[in-house]
């Protein structure tokens, strides 16, 4: 129903000189989508207040409500073109007045978990990149066609928004950091299996894919009471994000999935000294794909016992510290973590094995993350008891993966099934921790079920075959020359 509107929105953005990438399209459509969602949200709240015979106080002043500047209508519901600003007037209002007004909510909000604070956070970190006021008006008119009222509408819009985030991840540049393949996220969530009443955390939240899928998983796990559902919406899902665009995408993604005031803070998780994490700060479940390959400053590294410039290693220390005893974690990390021989890698593997039960390692094929050839693994562990046995699963999809042939849910069905019982198969095996080298603690993936074929030809036979291939190539070149 809304798919064509989303296509029209992107077509409009491509015409504006201020937007040039998929990242720009996502960012600029997000703030306008947010304001339209807020308008529908306020209408629903107003209707409910009337039914309950209660007073209603809108979040935004009248001048800045969608119906006062974006699409002004007459009493009979028709668009009033005389009162709806457009062109230079619209751009001036948005840039000079609207964004300034909305950004001030950050200062006025009583708590950072309120919707008012989220509004201020988004619009203090963002600017309107659309250079043409008429293009901006076209964009607003398209967004105005979207409705955020019914569950069916929200479901369709959330699916379309996820597709937009996916397109960002496929667009090259640094878009991949905003998108983890949804089939992989769903599989990690299923193995960790967060329950009703447990707190769930992602300290590198990105576009909030893990929190959204955890929300859906818990929501569908049983018939929730009103109290349980309210707790799921308000006091279950937590996250932090350093980058502005990712923060905005995460907020919008969670809102579209039915989480009205997401508990995401806009901050670099690694700025926290992990020694200051107290019992009240600890979490039941961690789900994350932290950025890897990044470099953090020395003052950031001082927040961690194991000093390293590798961002993912700092996040892993944070996650271990953040978990409650008995808490569970599913985290994506480069596969080199398992075997690197540097001091930080060895020390971190030692901490992980001694403080947690690393109960499963999922080895992902190249191409699992589109736009990058980096090989990754997923670590599954429970805090509070040491590792006794390692269970590995090497994912073999039997094809080369790319944009048109990406990871899908059926690829991971066997892993999910076997992970529950840790059965052995051609793709899975176990290693007793006592067999691991005590000095290097090398956990590298070596599937014992794969036997390398040995070339039993003699050197003379190999040389003869090479010469035969050279002769064939020479003849082929002569034939081509004759044709030319």
Long-range contacts (C-beta under 8 A, 24 or more apart in sequence): 1-153, 1-156, 2-145, 2-146, 2-153, 2-156, 2-157, 2-160, 3-160, 5-142, 5-143, 5-145, 5-146, 6-160, 6-163, 6-164, 8-142, 9-139, 9-142, 9-143, 12-135, 12-138, 12-139, 12-142, 13-130, 13-135, 13-139, 15-135, 16-129, 16-130, 16-131, 16-132, 16-135, 16-136, 17-131, 17-132, 18-129, 18-130, 18-131, 18-132, 19-129, 19-130, 21-171, 21-173, 22-167, 22-168, 22-171, 22-175, 23-168, 23-171, 23-173, 23-175, 23-178, 23-245, 24-129, 25-164, 26-164, 26-165, 26-167, 26-168, 26-245, 26-249, 27-126, 27-129, 27-245, 27-248, 27-249, 28-128, 28-129, 28-130, 28-139, 29-139, 29-143, 29-164, 30-248, 30-249, 30-252, 31-122, 31-123, 31-126, 31-128, 31-248, 32-139, 32-140, 32-143, 33-143, 33-146, 33-161, 33-252, 34-122, 34-248, 34-251, 34-252, 34-255, 35-66, 35-70, 36-66, 36-70, 36-143, 36-144, 36-146, 36-148, 37-148, 37-252, 37-255, 37-256, 38-66, 38-119, 39-65, 39-66, 39-67, 39-70, 40-147, 40-148, 40-149, 41-148, 41-260, 43-149, 44-149, 59-115, 59-116, 59-119, 61-101, 64-97, 64-98, 64-101, 64-102, 69-93, 69-98, 70-140, 70-144, 71-140, 71-141, 71-144, 84-137, 86-133, 86-134, 86-137, 87-133, 87-134, 87-137, 88-133, 89-133, 90-133, 90-136, 90-137, 90-140, 91-128, 91-130, 91-131, 91-132, 91-133, 91-136, 92-133, 94-128, 94-136, 95-127, 95-128, 99-123, 99-126, 99-127, 99-128, 112-265, 113-261, 113-263, 114-261, 115-260, 115-261, 118-251, 118-261, 118-262, 121-247, 121-266, 122-247, 122-248, 122-251, 125-244, 125-247, 125-248, 125-266, 126-244, 126-248, 148-256, 151-258, 154-256, 154-257, 154-258, 157-256, 158-212, 158-253, 158-256, 158-257, 161-252, 161-253, 161-256, 162-253, 165-207, 165-209, 165-249, 165-253, 169-370, 169-371, 170-370, 170-371, 170-403, 171-371, 172-371, 175-371, 176-369, 176-370, 176-371, 176-372, 177-206, 177-246, 177-291, 178-206, 178-207, 178-245, 178-246, 178-249, 179-206, 179-207, 179-209, 180-206, 180-209, 180-210, 180-289, 180-332, 180-369, 181-368, 181-369, 181-370, 181-406, 181-407, 182-209, 182-213, 183-407, 183-408, 183-409, 183-411, 183-412, 184-332, 184-364, 184-368, 184-378, 184-407, 184-412, 185-209, 185-210, 185-213, 185-287, 186-213, 186-217, 186-409, 186-412, 187-362, 187-409, 187-412, 187-415, 187-416, 188-287, 188-330, 188-332, 188-378, 188-380, 189-213, 189-214, 189-217, 189-287, 189-330, 190-217, 190-416, 191-330, 191-360, 191-380, 191-416, 191-419, 191-420, 192-285, 192-287, 192-328, 192-329, 192-330, 192-380, 193-217, 194-218, 194-284, 194-285, 194-287, 195-221, 196-221, 196-222, 196-224, 196-228, 196-232, 197-228, 197-231, 198-236, 198-284, 198-285, 199-235, 199-236, 199-238, 199-283, 199-284, 199-285, 200-236, 200-237, 200-238, 200-283, 200-284, 200-285, 200-286, 200-287, 201-238, 201-239, 201-283, 201-285, 201-286, 201-287, 201-322, 202-238, 202-239, 202-240, 202-286, 202-287, 202-288, 203-239, 203-240, 203-269, 203-286, 203-288, 203-290, 203-315, 203-318, 203-319, 203-322, 204-240, 204-241, 204-242, 204-269, 204-288, 204-289, 204-290, 204-291, 204-315, 205-239, 205-240, 205-241, 205-246, 205-247, 205-250, 205-264, 206-241, 206-246, 206-249, 206-250, 206-289, 207-246, 207-249, 207-250, 207-253, 208-239, 208-249, 208-250, 208-251, 208-253, 208-254, 208-262, 208-264, 209-253, 210-287, 210-288, 210-289, 211-237, 211-239, 211-250, 211-254, 211-259, 211-262, 211-264, 211-287, 212-253, 212-254, 212-257, 212-259, 214-285, 214-287, 215-254, 215-257, 215-258, 215-259, 216-257, 233-258, 233-259, 233-260, 234-261, 234-263, 235-263, 237-262, 237-263, 238-263, 238-264, 238-283, 239-263, 239-264, 239-265, 240-264, 240-265, 240-266, 240-267, 240-268, 240-269, 241-265, 241-266, 241-267, 242-266, 242-267, 242-268, 242-269, 268-300, 269-315, 269-318, 270-296, 270-300, 270-303, 270-311, 270-314, 270-315, 270-318, 271-300, 271-303, 272-303, 272-318, 273-302, 273-303, 274-303, 274-304, 274-305, 274-317, 274-318, 274-321, 274-322, 275-303, 275-305, 277-321, 277-322, 279-324, 281-322, 282-322, 282-323, 282-324, 282-327, 283-322, 283-323, 283-324, 283-327, 284-323, 284-324, 284-326, 284-327, 284-328, 285-327, 285-328, 285-329, 286-319, 286-322, 286-323, 286-327, 286-328, 286-329, 286-330, 286-331, 287-329, 287-330, 287-331, 288-315, 288-319, 288-329, 288-330, 288-331, 288-332, 289-331, 289-332, 290-315, 290-316, 290-331, 290-332, 290-333, 291-315, 292-333, 292-334, 292-374, 293-334, 293-374, 306-344, 306-347, 306-348, 306-351, 307-344, 308-344, 308-348, 310-344, 312-337, 313-337, 313-344, 313-345, 313-348, 316-348, 316-352, 316-379, 317-348, 317-351, 320-351, 320-352, 320-355, 320-356, 320-383, 323-383, 324-383, 325-383, 325-384, 326-382, 326-383, 326-384, 327-382, 327-383, 327-384, 328-380, 328-381, 328-382, 328-383, 329-356, 329-379, 329-380, 329-381, 329-382, 329-383, 330-378, 330-379, 330-380, 331-378, 331-379, 332-376, 332-377, 332-378, 333-376, 333-377, 333-378, 333-379, 334-374, 334-375, 334-376, 334-377, 335-363, 335-364, 335-375, 335-376, 335-377, 335-444, 335-445, 336-375, 337-377, 338-377, 338-442, 338-443, 338-444, 338-445, 339-442, 339-443, 339-444, 341-440, 341-442, 346-440, 346-441, 349-441, 349-443, 350-441, 352-379, 352-381, 352-387, 353-386, 353-387, 353-433, 353-441, 354-386, 354-387, 355-383, 355-384, 355-386, 356-381, 356-382, 356-383, 356-384, 356-385, 356-386, 356-387, 357-381, 357-382, 357-384, 357-385, 357-386, 357-387, 357-388, 358-387, 358-390, 359-387, 359-391, 359-422, 360-391, 360-392, 360-393, 360-419, 360-422, 361-390, 361-391, 361-392, 361-393, 361-443, 361-445, 362-393, 362-395, 362-415, 362-419, 363-392, 363-393, 363-394, 363-395, 363-445, 364-395, 365-395, 365-396, 365-397, 365-401, 366-401, 367-400, 367-401, 367-402, 368-395, 368-401, 368-407, 370-401, 370-402, 370-403, 370-406, 377-445, 380-419, 386-433, 387-433, 388-432, 388-433, 389-430, 389-431, 389-432, 389-433, 390-430, 390-431, 390-433, 390-436, 390-443, 391-419, 391-422, 391-428, 391-429, 391-430, 392-428, 392-429, 392-430, 392-431, 392-445, 392-447, 393-418, 393-419, 393-427, 393-428, 394-427, 394-428, 394-445, 394-447, 395-427, 396-427, 425-449
